[in-house]
Amino acid sequence: MGGNFSRLLCLLFVMLAASAIAAGTAADPVAADLVFRNGFIYTVDSRRTVAEALAIKDGKFIYVGDNAGAAGYAGCGTTVIDLEKRLVLPGFIDSHCHPAYGAAHELFDVMFTGLDSLEEYKRALRDFVAKHPDAKFIKGRGWKNTLFGKTGPDRKIIDEIVPGIPVALDDEGGHATWVNSLTLKLAGITRETKDPRGGVIERDPLTGEATGTLREGAARLVADLFPDYSVAQLMQALETYQKMAAAFGITTAHDATVDVGGNDLAAYRSLEKEGRLAMRFRASLFVDPKKGLEQAAQLAAERAKNRGPLFQVNGAKIYMDGVVEGGTAFLMEPYRHLPGFRGEPRWDADQLKRMCVELDRERFQVHVHAIGDAATALALEAFAHASVKNGRRDARNLITHLQLVAAADILRFKELNVVAVPQPYWFMKDAYYYNLQVPYLGQKRADEEYPMASFFKAGVLVASSSDYAVTIPCDPLRAIQIGITRSCLGVSDPREILWPEERATLEQMIASFTINGAIANFLENATGSIEAGKAADLIVLDKNLFRIPASEISQARVILTLFSGKRVFSIGDIL
């Protein structure tokens, strides 16, 4: 595309250069590698400028403006693209996801994502067994809590299909594991086994026997029976993730949980060393509530090993609580279905404060999982305590998920400069809302889940994310639509809008996936907006989001993704 135009500009460039030399004027104009013209370029700069052209050289933007100005950057070696009025955005940033293990699940495990019945789960498991007759164990992911009661799916269902080897199947949120009887036996889990702190062994209400569903920390009781993925497998998984991310326009992602000495870290380092990373990654190291304050120094030592230009560890990940569907989220008021019970935090308040002081002293960005309103309040209090003890600094601590948040605590986010990291993909009245959240929380709390507009109104930095592989597909365009409509895709009934007052604007949603994500990851000088001097991370869409109804945003498609000026995905002949 644009070949004739490029040749004409090349001729013009030569003529202008010769004229300048003959006249003894300034040096030759800089010839760009790429020039995009005639577009709708939403830069997401501080003024939210809309430009029509840009120029790229050596992986960075060197010009953003109008067509006339861009013409001066087109030389004989320049590729010129006529955008034909298409929308250009900065590359998307996913500020909380699990790229390595998420993709590994899809590649190597039995997957239930997209399946909607127990019979489909059984069929998928049988098919997996048939394809892997020599397997020594089976792992899987993706079953829905909405298909089962409070005590979760039963071990006997798996026993009928796979009685002879250990099986562990995580739910779609990754907060509960369904196992067979052999797994319970090998792990030594009996009727007398006590629930670990922050975990639940679901039990038959009549016999007290374990049903086979292990929630939160209880799943760790069987973890040693299932070997980790190898470094080679995780490298393959990350390359698979990169291809998927590029197709969705994602050029930067934050891996929300990596382990000290883990194979995932080794995989990232190996890919970067071999020049096989095609996007930018940041990551947070898991902080174990069972370990003492000495682990802060150990985490810092691990961080020092992972400081490449594309892959860096900056954060420390704390899980404050679990999830509503497991009764493990920590709430300010009791669950409706469990009178008097609010859930339990995975960290004691004083223990959490001391750990946050140590992590802050080591200059970590603390990254907290909080579903319940009480969990979020505890995290904010710990951040405030660390700030008093160590002195205020630009920590950009993160709290993610934010299913329930007290109104007063939203103001504390701003006061403490804490970043809100929601998953807008979930802002809807879906099966979880009707079958779990309303019965477990009551109507009022279920109707006041996932605040969004209130964070923006309070001036809080909001950096959106997918939590992949919890969310499949992790297409940001789906999240942008749901963040604006707060309803399921394809649903227009106003009664099906979740908390209408919390609907965000298109501009806010785009910022949350671009410049806000960059700021959240200390990358605002490198990416997140289309400005001269920044990395040329951009996407071109087939539809202009500003000129279509919000209900059609998820139907738009990325047709070109550039990372640092290099094409990592394209459809058709645009480049």
C-alpha positions in Angstrom: 0.0 0.0 0.0 1.2 3.5 -0.7 4.0 2.4 -3.1 3.5 5.2 -5.7 3.1 7.8 -3.0 6.4 6.6 -1.4 8.3 6.9 -4.7 6.9 10.4 -5.2 7.9 11.5 -1.7 11.4 9.9 -2.2 11.9 12.1 -5.3 10.6 15.1 -3.5 13.0 14.4 -0.6 16.0 14.1 -2.9 15.1 17.4 -4.6 14.6 19.2 -1.2 17.9 17.8 0.1 19.8 18.9 -3.1 18.3 22.4 -2.9 19.3 22.7 0.8 22.9 21.7 0.0 23.1 24.1 -2.9 21.8 27.0 -0.8 24.1 26.2 2.0 21.2 25.8 4.5 20.7 23.4 7.4 21.6 19.7 7.3 19.5 17.2 5.4 16.1 16.3 6.9 16.0 13.1 8.9 14.6 10.2 6.9 12.2 8.0 8.9 11.9 4.3 8.7 8.1 4.5 8.7 5.6 7.4 8.1 1.9 7.0 8.8 -0.3 9.7 7.2 -4.0 10.5 6.8 -5.1 8.8 10.0 -7.1 9.5 13.2 -4.3 9.2 15.7 -5.5 9.4 19.3 -2.2 10.1 21.0 -3.4 9.8 24.7 -0.8 12.6 25.5 -1.6 14.9 28.3 -3.9 17.0 26.1 -5.5 14.0 24.4 -4.3 15.3 21.1 -5.7 13.9 17.8 -3.0 13.9 15.1 -3.2 12.8 11.4 0.4 11.6 10.9 3.5 10.3 12.6 7.0 9.2 11.8 9.1 6.4 13.3 12.9 5.9 13.3 15.0 3.3 15.1 12.0 2.1 17.0 10.8 5.5 18.4 8.4 8.1 17.4 10.3 11.1 16.0 7.3 13.2 14.8 3.6 13.4 15.6 1.5 16.0 13.8 -0.1 16.8 10.5 0.4 15.3 7.0 2.4 18.3 5.8 4.9 18.0 8.7 5.3 14.2 8.2 6.2 14.7 4.5 9.6 16.1 5.5 10.5 12.7 7.2 9.8 10.6 4.1 13.1 9.7 2.3 14.1 7.1 -0.2 14.2 4.3 2.4 11.0 5.3 4.1 7.9 3.1 4.0 4.8 5.4 3.9 1.4 4.1 5.0 -1.8 5.8 4.1 -4.1 5.0 7.0 -7.2 6.0 5.1 -8.6 7.7 8.2 -8.3 4.6 10.4 -7.9 4.9 14.2 -4.4 4.6 15.7 -3.9 4.1 19.4 -0.8 3.4 21.6 -0.2 -0.2 22.2 -2.4 -1.6 25.0 -1.0 -2.4 28.4 -2.4 -5.3 30.5 -1.5 -4.3 34.1 -2.3 -7.6 35.8 -2.2 -11.0 34.1 -0.4 -14.4 34.2 1.2 -14.8 30.8 3.5 -17.8 31.4 1.3 -20.0 33.4 -1.9 -18.9 31.7 -0.6 -20.0 28.3 1.0 -23.1 29.8 -2.5 -24.2 31.0 -3.9 -23.8 27.5 -1.0 -25.7 25.9 -0.4 -28.6 28.2 -3.5 -29.1 30.4 -7.2 -30.1 30.0 -9.1 -26.9 29.5 -12.8 -26.4 30.4 -12.9 -22.7 29.3 -16.0 -22.2 27.2 -17.7 -25.3 28.4 -21.0 -24.9 30.2 -22.0 -28.3 31.7 -20.6 -31.1 33.8 -21.1 -33.5 30.8 -18.9 -31.3 28.7 -16.3 -31.4 31.5 -16.4 -35.2 31.6 -16.1 -35.4 27.8 -13.1 -33.0 27.8 -11.4 -35.0 30.5 -12.0 -38.3 28.7 -10.6 -36.9 25.5 -7.5 -35.6 27.3 -6.9 -39.0 28.8 -7.2 -40.7 25.4 -4.7 -38.4 23.9 -2.2 -38.8 26.8 -2.4 -42.5 27.8 1.0 -42.4 29.4 0.4 -39.4 31.6 1.7 -39.7 35.2 -0.6 -36.9 36.4 -3.2 -34.6 34.9 -3.7 -30.9 35.5 -6.5 -28.7 34.2 -8.3 -25.4 34.5 -11.5 -23.5 33.8 -14.5 -25.2 35.6 -17.2 -22.8 36.8 -18.3 -22.6 40.4 -21.8 -21.7 39.2 -22.3 -25.3 38.1 -21.8 -26.7 41.6 -23.1 -26.1 45.1 -21.2 -24.6 48.1 -19.1 -27.7 48.6 -17.9 -27.7 45.0 -17.5 -30.5 42.5 -17.0 -34.0 43.9 -13.9 -36.2 43.7 -16.0 -39.2 42.6 -16.8 -37.6 39.3 -13.1 -37.6 38.4 -12.7 -41.1 39.9 -15.0 -42.6 37.3 -12.7 -41.3 34.5 -9.2 -41.2 36.1 -8.9 -43.3 39.2 -5.2 -44.3 38.9 -3.2 -41.1 38.7 -3.3 -37.8 40.5 -5.7 -35.2 39.0 -5.9 -31.5 39.9 -8.3 -29.2 38.0 -8.3 -25.5 38.9 -11.5 -23.4 38.6 -11.6 -20.6 36.1 -10.5 -18.0 38.7 -7.6 -20.1 40.0 -8.8 -20.0 43.6 -10.2 -23.6 43.9 -8.9 -27.0 42.9 -10.9 -30.1 42.1 -9.1 -33.3 42.8 -9.7 -37.1 42.7 -9.7 -39.5 45.6 -6.1 -40.7 44.9 -4.8 -37.1 45.1 -6.4 -36.7 48.5 -5.0 -40.0 49.7 -1.4 -39.2 48.5 -1.6 -35.8 50.1 -2.8 -37.3 53.4 -6.0 -35.3 53.5 -8.6 -37.1 55.7 -11.7 -36.2 57.6 -9.4 -35.1 60.5 -7.2 -32.8 58.4 -7.8 -29.2 59.6 -8.3 -26.3 57.2 -5.1 -24.3 56.7 -5.1 -20.6 57.4 -6.7 -18.9 54.4 -7.8 -22.2 52.9 -10.9 -24.4 52.9 -11.2 -28.2 52.5 -14.8 -28.5 51.4 -16.5 -31.4 53.2 -19.6 -33.5 52.8 -22.1 -32.0 55.4 -23.2 -35.5 56.5 -20.0 -37.4 56.6 -17.3 -34.7 57.0 -15.3 -36.3 54.3 -13.4 -34.1 51.8 -15.5 -33.6 48.7 -12.5 -33.1 46.5 -12.7 -29.3 46.3 -9.8 -27.4 47.9 -10.1 -23.6 48.1 -7.2 -21.1 48.3 -4.4 -22.3 50.6 -5.9 -25.8 50.9 -4.8 -26.5 47.3 -1.2 -26.1 48.4 -1.6 -29.4 50.4 -1.6 -31.3 47.1 0.8 -29.0 45.1 3.9 -31.1 45.5 2.2 -34.0 43.7 2.2 -32.1 40.5 5.6 -31.1 38.9 6.0 -27.6 37.7 6.2 -26.9 33.9 9.7 -27.1 32.6 11.6 -23.9 31.5 11.3 -25.1 27.9 7.5 -25.5 28.3 7.2 -22.0 29.8 9.3 -20.5 27.1 7.0 -22.1 24.5 4.0 -20.8 26.5 5.3 -17.3 26.6 5.9 -17.2 22.9 2.4 -18.5 22.4 1.1 -15.7 24.7 3.1 -13.1 22.8 1.4 -14.0 19.5 -2.0 -13.8 21.1 -1.2 -10.5 22.8 0.0 -9.0 19.6 -3.2 -9.9 17.9 -5.1 -8.1 20.6 -2.8 -5.1 20.4 -1.1 -5.7 23.8 2.5 -4.6 23.8 3.2 -4.5 27.5 2.0 -6.9 30.3 2.5 -7.3 34.0 2.9 -10.9 35.2 1.2 -10.6 38.5 2.8 -13.6 40.3 6.2 -15.1 39.8 8.2 -17.1 42.3 11.7 -16.7 43.7 13.9 -19.2 41.7 10.9 -20.2 39.6 11.0 -21.7 36.2 8.9 -18.8 34.9 11.6 -16.4 35.7 14.2 -18.6 34.0 12.0 -18.7 31.0 11.6 -14.9 30.8 15.4 -14.5 31.1 16.2 -17.1 28.5 13.8 -15.6 26.0 15.2 -12.1 26.5 18.8 -13.4 26.3 18.0 -15.1 23.0 16.2 -12.0 21.6 12.8 -13.8 21.5 10.8 -11.4 23.6 8.5 -9.4 21.3 6.8 -7.3 23.9 7.6 -5.7 27.3 7.0 -7.5 30.6 7.0 -6.4 34.2 6.4 -8.8 37.1 5.7 -9.1 40.8 7.3 -11.7 43.1 5.0 -13.8 45.4 5.2 -12.9 49.1 4.5 -15.9 51.3 2.5 -15.2 54.5 4.0 -18.3 56.1 7.5 -16.8 55.9 9.0 -14.1 58.0 10.3 -10.6 57.3 13.6 -12.0 56.1 12.0 -12.9 52.8 12.0 -9.2 51.8 15.8 -9.3 51.4 15.5 -12.5 49.5 12.9 -11.0 47.1 15.2 -8.0 46.6 18.1 -10.4 45.7 15.8 -12.1 43.1 14.7 -8.8 41.7 18.3 -7.9 41.0 18.6 -11.0 38.8 15.7 -9.9 36.6 16.4 -6.4 35.4 16.5 -6.7 31.6 15.3 -3.9 29.3 12.2 -5.9 28.3 11.7 -8.1 31.4 11.9 -6.6 34.8 10.7 -7.5 38.3 9.6 -4.4 40.2 6.8 -5.7 42.4 6.0 -7.9 45.4 2.6 -9.7 45.3 0.5 -10.1 48.4 -2.8 -12.1 48.4 -5.0 -10.5 51.1 -8.0 -12.8 50.6 -9.7 -15.2 48.2 -12.9 -14.9 46.2 -16.6 -14.5 47.0 -17.6 -17.8 45.3 -15.4 -19.7 47.8 -16.5 -17.7 50.8 -12.8 -16.7 51.1 -13.1 -13.0 50.3 -12.6 -10.9 53.4 -15.7 -8.7 53.9 -16.7 -5.9 56.2 -20.2 -7.4 56.8 -21.0 -11.2 56.9 -21.9 -13.3 54.0 -25.6 -13.7 53.4 -25.3 -17.5 53.1 -22.9 -17.8 56.1 -24.4 -15.9 59.0 -21.9 -14.2 61.2 -18.9 -15.2 58.9 -17.0 -12.4 57.0 -14.2 -14.6 55.6 -10.6 -14.4 56.9 -7.6 -12.4 55.7 -4.6 -14.4 54.6 -2.4 -11.9 56.5 -2.8 -10.8 60.1 -3.1 -7.0 60.2 0.1 -6.5 62.2 2.0 -9.1 60.2 0.9 -7.3 57.0 2.0 -3.9 58.3 5.4 -5.2 59.2 5.9 -6.9 55.8 4.8 -3.7 53.9 7.3 -1.7 55.9 10.1 -4.1 54.9 9.1 -4.3 51.3 8.8 -0.5 51.1 12.2 -0.2 52.7 13.5 -2.4 49.9 11.7 -0.1 47.5 9.3 -2.6 46.1 6.1 -1.7 44.5 3.6 -3.7 46.6 0.9 -5.4 44.5 -2.1 -6.6 46.5 -4.9 -9.0 45.6 -8.1 -7.8 47.3 -11.6 -8.9 46.5 -13.5 -8.0 49.7 -13.9 -4.5 51.0 -12.2 -5.4 54.3 -9.2 -6.8 52.5 -8.8 -3.5 50.6 -9.1 -1.5 53.8 -6.4 -3.6 55.4 -4.1 -3.1 52.5 -4.6 0.7 52.4 -3.9 0.8 56.2 -0.7 -1.1 55.7 0.5 1.2 52.9 -0.2 4.2 55.1 1.7 2.6 58.0 4.7 2.0 55.7 4.6 5.6 54.5 4.8 6.8 58.1 7.6 4.5 59.1 9.8 5.0 56.0 8.7 8.3 54.7 6.6 9.0 51.7 7.9 8.1 48.3 6.6 7.5 44.7 5.9 3.8 45.4 2.8 3.4 43.1 1.5 0.5 45.1 -1.2 -1.5 43.4 -4.5 -3.0 44.6 -6.2 -5.3 42.1 -9.7 -6.8 41.6 -11.6 -4.4 43.8 -14.9 -6.3 43.7 -16.2 -4.5 46.8 -14.7 -1.2 48.0 -16.0 1.1 50.7 -16.7 4.6 49.3 -14.3 6.2 51.9 -11.5 3.9 50.8 -11.7 5.1 47.2 -10.6 8.5 48.5 -7.7 6.8 50.4 -6.4 5.5 47.1 -5.9 9.1 46.0 -4.5 10.2 49.3 -1.9 7.4 49.3 -1.2 7.5 45.6 -2.3 3.8 45.2 -3.1 2.5 41.8 -6.5 0.8 41.2 -6.1 -2.2 38.9 -9.6 -3.5 38.0 -10.6 -6.1 35.4 -13.5 -4.4 33.4 -14.2 -7.7 31.6 -16.1 -8.7 34.8 -18.4 -5.6 35.1 -21.7 -7.3 34.2 -24.7 -9.3 35.4 -23.6 -12.7 34.4 -24.1 -16.2 35.8 -21.8 -15.4 38.8 -23.9 -12.3 39.6 -27.2 -14.2 39.6 -26.1 -17.6 41.0 -23.4 -16.7 43.5 -23.0 -13.0 44.2 -26.7 -12.2 44.9 -27.2 -15.3 47.1 -23.8 -14.9 48.9 -23.7 -11.1 49.3 -27.3 -10.0 49.1 -28.9 -7.8 46.5 -27.4 -4.4 47.6 -23.8 -5.5 47.7 -24.1 -7.5 44.5 -25.5 -4.4 42.8 -22.5 -2.3 44.1 -19.7 -4.4 42.8 -16.7 -3.2 40.8 -16.7 0.6 41.2 -15.0 2.3 38.3 -16.3 5.8 37.5 -15.8 6.7 41.2 -12.1 6.0 41.0 -11.8 8.3 38.0 -13.9 11.0 39.7 -11.7 10.9 42.8 -8.5 11.3 40.7 -7.2 7.8 41.3 -4.9 6.3 38.7 -6.8 3.4 37.1 -4.8 0.8 35.1 -7.1 -1.9 33.6 -6.1 -5.5 33.2 -7.5 -8.9 32.2 -6.1 -11.4 34.9 -5.6 -13.8 32.0 -6.0 -16.8 32.1 -9.0 -16.0 34.4 -10.3 -14.0 31.4 -10.2 -15.7 28.0 -10.1 -14.1 25.5 -8.1 -11.2 27.0 -9.0 -8.8 24.2 -8.9 -5.2 25.7 -11.6 -4.1 23.2 -14.1 -6.3 25.0 -13.1 -4.8 28.3 -13.4 -1.2 26.9 -16.9 -1.9 25.8 -18.0 -3.6 29.1 -16.4 -0.8 31.1 -18.6 1.7 29.2 -21.8 -0.3 29.1 -21.4 -2.5 32.3 -23.5 -5.2 30.6 -22.8 -8.5 28.9 -21.8 -8.3 25.2 -24.9 -8.2 23.0 -27.2 -7.3 25.9 -29.1 -3.9 25.7 -31.7 -4.3 28.4 -31.2 -1.4 30.8 -32.2 -3.7 33.7 -29.1 -5.8 33.0 -26.6 -2.9 33.6 -24.5 -3.5 36.7 -24.4 -0.3 38.7 -25.1 2.2 35.9 -23.6 5.1 37.8 -20.1 3.5 37.6 -20.0 3.4 33.8 -16.7 4.9 32.4 -16.2 6.9 29.3 -14.4 5.8 26.2 -11.6 8.2 26.9 -11.2 6.9 30.4 -11.2 3.3 29.3 -8.6 3.9 26.6 -6.4 5.7 29.1 -6.7 2.9 31.6 -5.3 0.4 29.0 -2.5 2.8 27.7 -0.9 5.8 29.6 -2.3 4.8 33.0 -0.9 1.3 32.6 2.4 2.9 31.7 2.4 5.1 34.8 1.4 2.1 36.9 4.5 0.2 35.7 6.9 3.2 35.8 7.0 3.3 32.0 5.4 6.6 31.3 8.6 7.9 29.7 8.9 4.9 27.5 5.4 4.0 26.3 1.7 4.5 26.9 1.2 7.4 24.5 2.1 8.4 21.0 4.7 11.2 21.5 8.1 12.0 20.0 10.9 10.2 21.9 8.8 7.3 23.1 8.9 3.7 21.9 6.8 3.2 18.7 4.2 0.9 20.3 1.0 1.4 18.4 -2.1 -0.4 17.0 -4.3 0.3 14.0 -8.0 -0.6 14.2 -10.4 -1.4 11.5 -13.1 0.8 13.2 -12.9 4.2 14.8 -14.1 3.7 18.4 -15.0 7.3 18.6 -17.5 7.0 15.7 -19.3 3.8 16.5 -21.8 2.9 19.3 -20.3 1.6 22.5 -22.2 -1.6 21.9 -20.0 -2.3 18.8 -16.6 -1.7 20.2 -15.9 -5.4 20.9 -16.5 -6.0 17.2 -13.6 -3.8 16.2 -10.4 -5.6 15.3 -6.7 -4.8 15.5 -5.2 -4.9 12.0 -1.7 -3.8 12.8 0.5 -3.9 16.0 3.9 -2.4 16.2 6.3 -2.9 19.1 9.2 -0.5 19.2 8.6 0.1 15.5 8.6 -3.5 14.5 5.5 -5.3 13.1 4.5 -8.1 15.5 1.0 -8.6 14.0 -0.9 -7.5 10.9 -3.9 -8.4 8.8 -4.0 -7.8 5.1 -1.5 -5.6 3.3 -1.4 -2.5 5.6 2.3 -3.1 6.2 
